[in-house]
Amino acid sequence: MSVLFSTLLLILFPLNLLIRRRRVKRECILEVDFSHGLKLREHVSGDPITKLLFYNNSMSIFEFFTCLEKAGLDKRVSGLVCYLGNGSYVTTLGLAAIQELRESITNFSRKGKFTCCFSNSFGEGFNGIFAYYLATAFEQVYLQPSGELNFAGLIIEQPFVKRFLEKLGLVPYLESRKEYKNMKNLFTETKFTDEHKEAVAGVLEVVIQEITDEIIARRRIAPEDLKKLIEGIFLSSEEAKKWKLIDDAIYLHQFYELDFIRNRNLLFLQHYYKNPRDFSLMIPKCVYKRVHSYFPWLARRLLGSPRVALIYLRGSILTGKGVPGRTSGSDCVSKALLSACEDERISAILLRVDTGGGSYVASDAISAVVAYAAQTAKKPVVVSMGNVAASGGYFVSCRCSRIVAHPLTLTGSIGVVFGKFGTTQLWNKLGVDWDDLNTHENATFFTGIF
């Protein structure tokens, strides 16, 4: 009886996903609305209730990439249109994420599908270079006549709070290893040190070079002309069209009346169906094992070829469980890695890293399990780096079988920062007196009152 129940569950679970699928009509055009529609996230919970309550109208970057990959092979899909609004949302995605979107879009167009986008303005009171950078992935770019193309170069503004801490009465006692571990400088300096300046300037140089190279290649503009335009900051829609940075200046309703869009079936990308077999790993392992033991041919037929486990390491790395979607707890990440090692359906592990680091102890715990998976369990672990894979994120990545990153992924920054803040002066200003008793002289080592 239990075997029958497990078999039915294995069959009905994908069937439920089929029922919820949106129908895709012929001559369908996929639509992406970055103005007030689709929200892209590094990770979206696979739980349907959680997704409905907290991630409605959201997609992960992986899902975006997968949908466009499938749509490129779908004969019913003829193209992709995108509404960027004023480009403000795109600036929040991160540079490596924008590069991933660009890669997805250009791969889609290489399969014989048309792509075009519309923006009210590339920046409205802010720098629009990142939004335009994404727009150049599309074959055709349209801008509202009253809109602008705001090129303003790049800037990194860094606050240094040393004098603020002095006014509060907080004294930083920090040590770092070594000179390029710049986090300490935020509390102990009033401006960039030479090493800090070298590191930040190097990042700016690489980023602007990568962006301008892509714009030059896609819009076929001379490098010296683009440099002059960026130095000029503001470009009207007429000027942008003159320099062939856009294809035409029209309004949104005119955009949707273009010959290759009008009278076509528009379908939001997030509603584009996914193959239910992609969700086979959500079937409980105990159900899979029970069915596989009695009907191996059925399990193989329904679940197909071996699978790759996708595990996320994002947010600050901490010991313990962490906060889902915000931090990565070493216990949870290690458990997920070990579970993938034990699951016979899993042939490899894809570790998505998007973190600036955190606890060394937590990073080391995860790193040890990664090494176990790659060396002892014989399951290749491939790292896909997102916007940031620095410090502890890079430390964990080093133990993997292979590392893949984008040109604009911020990575490296190996080193540690350790210390505390002395609070005695603050308490004196507030009129608070402290006294203590201890069993050993070194018991005061971690306290800020001394």
C-alpha positions in Angstrom: 0.0 0.0 0.0 2.8 2.4 0.9 4.5 1.6 -2.3 1.4 2.4 -4.3 1.0 5.7 -2.4 4.6 6.7 -3.1 4.3 5.8 -6.8 1.1 8.0 -7.1 2.8 10.9 -5.3 5.8 10.6 -7.7 3.5 10.8 -10.7 1.0 13.4 -9.4 3.6 15.9 -8.2 4.8 16.8 -11.7 1.2 16.6 -12.9 0.2 19.4 -10.5 2.9 21.6 -12.0 1.5 20.8 -15.5 -1.9 22.0 -14.5 -0.6 25.3 -13.3 1.3 25.9 -16.5 0.4 28.9 -18.7 -0.3 28.0 -22.3 2.1 29.3 -24.8 0.6 30.2 -28.2 2.2 30.3 -31.6 4.0 33.5 -32.6 4.4 34.3 -28.9 6.6 37.2 -27.7 8.1 37.0 -24.2 7.9 40.2 -22.2 10.1 41.4 -19.4 9.0 44.4 -17.3 11.8 45.8 -15.2 9.8 49.0 -14.3 7.2 47.6 -11.8 6.8 44.0 -12.9 9.4 41.3 -12.7 11.8 41.3 -9.7 15.0 39.4 -10.2 16.7 37.9 -7.1 19.8 35.8 -6.6 17.6 33.1 -5.1 13.8 32.5 -4.9 12.4 29.9 -2.6 11.1 26.8 -4.3 8.3 26.4 -1.7 5.1 27.4 -3.5 3.5 29.0 -0.4 6.6 31.0 0.4 6.9 32.0 -3.2 3.3 33.2 -3.3 3.6 35.2 -0.1 7.0 36.7 -0.4 8.3 36.2 -3.9 5.3 36.9 -6.0 6.2 38.0 -9.5 9.9 37.2 -8.8 12.4 35.0 -10.6 15.9 34.0 -9.7 18.7 34.8 -12.1 19.0 31.0 -12.7 15.4 30.8 -13.6 15.7 33.8 -16.0 18.6 32.2 -17.7 16.9 28.8 -17.9 13.6 30.2 -19.3 15.4 32.1 -22.1 17.5 29.1 -22.9 14.4 27.0 -23.4 12.5 29.8 -25.2 15.4 30.0 -27.7 14.6 26.4 -28.7 10.9 26.9 -28.6 9.4 27.3 -32.1 6.3 29.0 -30.7 8.4 31.9 -29.3 9.5 34.5 -31.8 11.1 37.2 -29.7 11.7 39.1 -26.5 10.7 42.7 -25.6 11.8 44.5 -22.5 10.5 47.6 -20.7 13.2 49.2 -18.5 11.3 52.2 -17.2 13.9 54.8 -16.2 16.5 52.1 -15.5 16.5 52.6 -11.7 15.8 49.0 -10.9 18.6 47.7 -13.1 21.1 49.7 -11.1 20.2 47.6 -8.1 21.0 44.2 -9.7 24.8 44.3 -9.5 27.3 44.3 -12.3 27.9 40.5 -12.6 24.1 39.9 -12.5 23.7 42.4 -15.4 26.4 40.6 -17.3 24.5 37.3 -16.8 21.3 38.9 -18.1 23.2 40.3 -21.1 24.6 36.8 -21.9 21.2 35.2 -21.6 19.6 37.8 -24.0 22.4 37.6 -26.6 22.3 33.8 -26.6 18.6 34.0 -27.1 19.0 36.3 -30.1 21.6 34.0 -31.6 18.9 31.4 -32.0 17.1 33.5 -34.6 14.8 35.4 -32.2 14.4 39.2 -32.2 15.1 41.2 -29.1 14.3 44.9 -28.4 13.8 47.1 -25.4 12.3 50.5 -24.4 13.3 53.0 -21.8 11.6 56.2 -20.6 15.0 57.5 -19.8 18.4 56.0 -19.1 18.7 57.7 -15.8 16.6 60.5 -14.5 18.6 62.4 -11.9 21.0 59.5 -11.6 23.7 57.7 -13.7 22.0 55.6 -16.4 25.1 53.8 -17.7 24.3 50.5 -16.1 20.8 50.4 -17.5 22.1 51.3 -20.9 24.8 48.6 -20.6 22.0 46.1 -20.2 20.0 47.6 -23.0 22.9 47.1 -25.5 22.3 43.4 -25.2 19.1 43.9 -27.2 19.3 44.2 -31.0 17.1 47.3 -31.0 17.0 50.0 -28.3 14.2 52.6 -28.1 14.0 55.8 -25.9 11.2 58.1 -25.1 11.7 61.5 -27.0 11.8 63.5 -23.7 14.2 60.9 -22.1 17.9 61.2 -21.7 20.9 59.0 -21.9 22.9 60.0 -18.8 26.5 59.0 -19.0 28.5 60.1 -16.0 31.4 57.7 -15.7 31.8 55.7 -12.5 32.4 56.7 -8.9 33.0 54.8 -5.7 32.2 56.9 -2.6 33.6 55.5 0.7 32.7 56.8 4.1 35.4 56.9 6.8 33.9 57.1 10.3 37.1 57.7 12.4 36.2 61.2 13.5 32.5 60.3 14.1 33.7 57.5 16.4 35.9 59.9 18.2 33.0 62.2 18.9 31.0 59.3 20.3 33.9 58.1 22.4 34.4 54.8 20.6 38.0 53.8 20.1 38.7 51.1 17.4 41.3 48.5 18.3 41.5 46.6 15.0 44.2 44.4 13.3 44.1 43.2 9.7 46.1 40.8 7.6 47.4 42.4 5.4 47.6 45.8 3.9 45.0 45.2 1.2 42.4 44.0 3.7 40.7 47.4 3.7 37.7 46.9 6.0 39.7 48.2 9.0 40.4 51.5 7.2 36.8 52.5 7.4 37.2 52.9 11.2 40.8 53.9 11.5 41.4 56.3 8.6 40.0 59.5 7.3 40.7 58.8 3.6 42.0 56.1 1.3 45.4 54.6 2.1 47.7 54.0 -0.9 46.9 50.3 -0.9 43.1 50.9 -0.5 43.2 53.5 -3.3 45.1 51.1 -5.6 42.5 48.4 -5.1 39.5 50.6 -5.7 41.0 52.3 -8.7 41.8 48.9 -10.2 38.2 47.9 -9.8 36.9 51.1 -11.4 39.3 50.8 -14.3 38.3 47.2 -15.1 34.5 48.0 -14.8 34.5 51.0 -17.1 36.7 49.3 -19.6 34.4 46.2 -19.7 31.3 48.4 -20.1 32.6 50.6 -22.8 34.1 47.7 -24.7 30.7 46.1 -24.8 28.9 49.3 -25.8 31.4 49.9 -28.6 31.0 46.3 -29.9 27.2 46.3 -29.8 26.5 49.8 -31.1 29.5 50.1 -33.4 30.6 53.5 -32.1 34.3 54.7 -32.2 36.0 54.5 -28.8 37.1 58.1 -28.9 33.5 59.2 -29.7 32.1 57.2 -26.8 34.7 58.7 -24.5 33.7 62.2 -25.5 30.0 61.4 -25.0 30.6 60.0 -21.5 32.6 63.1 -20.6 29.6 65.2 -21.8 27.3 63.4 -19.2 23.9 64.2 -20.7 22.6 63.1 -24.1 19.1 64.0 -25.4 17.2 61.3 -27.3 18.0 63.2 -30.6 21.7 63.2 -29.8 21.6 59.5 -28.8 19.9 58.6 -32.1 22.4 60.7 -34.0 25.3 58.8 -32.5 23.3 55.5 -33.1 23.2 54.7 -29.4 19.5 54.1 -29.9 17.4 53.0 -32.9 14.6 55.5 -32.5 12.9 58.0 -30.2 9.3 56.9 -29.6 6.7 56.6 -26.8 5.8 53.4 -25.1 2.4 53.0 -26.8 4.2 53.4 -30.2 6.8 50.8 -29.1 4.0 48.2 -28.7 2.6 49.2 -32.1 5.8 48.4 -34.0 5.1 45.9 -36.8 7.0 43.0 -35.3 5.2 43.4 -31.9 1.6 44.5 -32.8 -1.0 41.8 -32.9 1.3 39.2 -31.4 0.7 37.2 -28.3 2.6 38.8 -25.4 3.5 36.6 -22.4 5.4 37.7 -19.4 8.6 35.8 -18.9 7.7 34.7 -15.4 4.6 33.1 -16.8 6.5 31.1 -19.4 6.1 27.5 -18.4 8.9 25.4 -17.0 9.3 21.7 -17.6 7.9 19.8 -14.5 10.9 17.5 -14.7 13.1 20.4 -13.5 11.4 20.0 -10.1 12.0 16.3 -9.7 14.5 17.0 -6.9 11.6 18.4 -4.8 10.2 14.9 -4.6 11.1 13.6 -1.1 14.2 11.3 -1.2 12.4 8.6 0.8 9.6 8.4 -1.8 12.2 8.3 -4.6 14.1 5.4 -2.9 11.0 3.4 -2.2 9.8 3.7 -5.8 13.3 3.1 -7.2 13.6 -0.1 -5.2 10.5 -1.6 -6.7 10.2 0.1 -10.0 13.6 1.4 -11.1 12.5 1.8 -14.7 9.7 4.1 -13.6 12.0 6.3 -11.5 14.5 6.5 -14.3 11.7 7.4 -16.8 10.2 10.1 -14.7 13.3 11.6 -13.3 15.5 11.2 -16.4 19.3 11.6 -16.3 21.3 12.3 -13.2 20.8 15.8 -11.7 23.0 18.7 -10.6 22.3 20.1 -7.1 22.2 23.9 -6.9 23.2 25.2 -3.5 23.5 28.9 -2.6 26.1 30.6 -0.5 25.0 34.2 -0.2 24.9 37.0 2.3 27.3 37.1 5.3 28.7 33.7 6.2 28.0 32.9 9.9 28.2 29.9 12.2 24.9 28.1 12.9 21.8 28.1 10.8 21.8 31.7 9.5 18.8 33.6 8.2 17.4 32.3 4.9 17.7 34.7 2.1 20.0 37.1 4.1 22.9 35.1 5.6 24.5 31.7 5.0 24.8 29.6 8.1 27.6 27.0 8.0 25.3 24.3 9.5 22.7 24.7 6.8 25.1 25.0 3.9 27.2 22.1 5.1 24.0 20.0 5.6 22.9 20.8 2.0 26.3 19.8 0.6 26.3 16.5 2.6 22.8 15.7 1.5 23.8 16.2 -2.1 26.7 13.9 -1.6 24.5 11.1 -0.2 21.7 11.5 -2.8 22.2 9.0 -5.6 20.2 11.2 -8.0 22.9 13.9 -7.8 25.9 13.6 -10.1 27.5 17.0 -9.4 27.1 20.1 -7.3 26.8 23.7 -8.5 27.7 26.1 -5.7 26.4 29.6 -6.3 28.6 32.1 -4.4 27.4 35.7 -3.8 29.0 36.8 -0.6 31.5 39.3 0.7 32.6 36.8 3.4 32.1 36.7 7.1 33.2 34.3 9.9 36.5 32.5 9.2 35.4 29.6 11.3 32.1 29.3 9.4 33.9 29.6 6.0 36.4 26.9 7.0 33.5 24.5 8.1 31.9 24.9 4.7 35.2 24.7 2.9 35.9 21.3 4.6 32.6 19.9 3.4 33.2 21.2 -0.2 36.6 19.4 -0.2 34.9 16.2 1.1 32.3 16.4 -1.7 34.9 16.9 -4.4 37.6 14.5 -3.2 36.0 11.8 -1.0 32.4 11.7 -2.3 33.7 12.0 -5.9 31.0 14.6 -6.8 32.4 17.5 -8.8 31.7 20.9 -7.1 31.6 23.8 -9.6 31.5 27.4 -8.2 29.4 30.0 -10.1 30.4 33.4 -8.7 27.8 36.2 -8.6 28.3 39.9 -8.0 30.7 39.3 -5.1 32.8 36.3 -4.0 35.3 37.9 -1.7 37.1 36.9 1.5 35.4 33.8 3.0 33.4 33.4 -0.3 36.6 33.1 -2.2 38.2 30.9 0.5 35.3 28.4 0.1 35.5 28.5 -3.7 39.2 27.6 -3.7 38.4 24.0 -2.5 36.0 23.4 -5.5 36.7 21.5 -8.7 36.2 24.5 -10.9 35.5 28.2 -10.6 33.5 30.2 -13.1 33.1 34.0 -12.8 32.1 36.9 -14.9 34.5 39.7 -15.8 32.8 42.1 -13.4 32.6 39.7 -10.5 34.3 41.2 -7.4 36.5 38.5 -5.9 39.7 37.9 -3.9 40.3 39.9 -0.8 41.8 37.1 1.2 42.7 38.1 4.7 41.2 38.7 8.1 40.1 41.6 10.3 39.9 41.2 14.1 39.4 43.5 17.0 37.0 45.4 19.2 35.8 48.9 20.1 36.8 50.5 23.3 33.7 52.1 24.9 35.1 53.6 28.1 35.1 57.2 26.8 31.5 56.8 25.6 30.3 55.7 29.0 32.2 58.5 30.7 30.4 61.0 28.5 27.1 59.4 29.4 27.9 59.4 33.1 27.9 55.6 33.4 30.5 53.9 35.7 31.5 50.3 35.3 33.3 48.0 37.7 34.2 44.3 37.3 35.4 41.2 39.1 37.2 38.4 37.2 39.0 35.1 37.9 41.9 35.6 35.5 43.8 38.6 34.2 43.0 37.8 30.5 39.2 37.7 31.3 39.0 41.3 30.2 40.5 40.6 26.8 37.2 40.7 24.9 35.5 43.5 26.8 35.3 47.1 25.5 35.5 48.6 28.9 39.1 49.1 30.0 
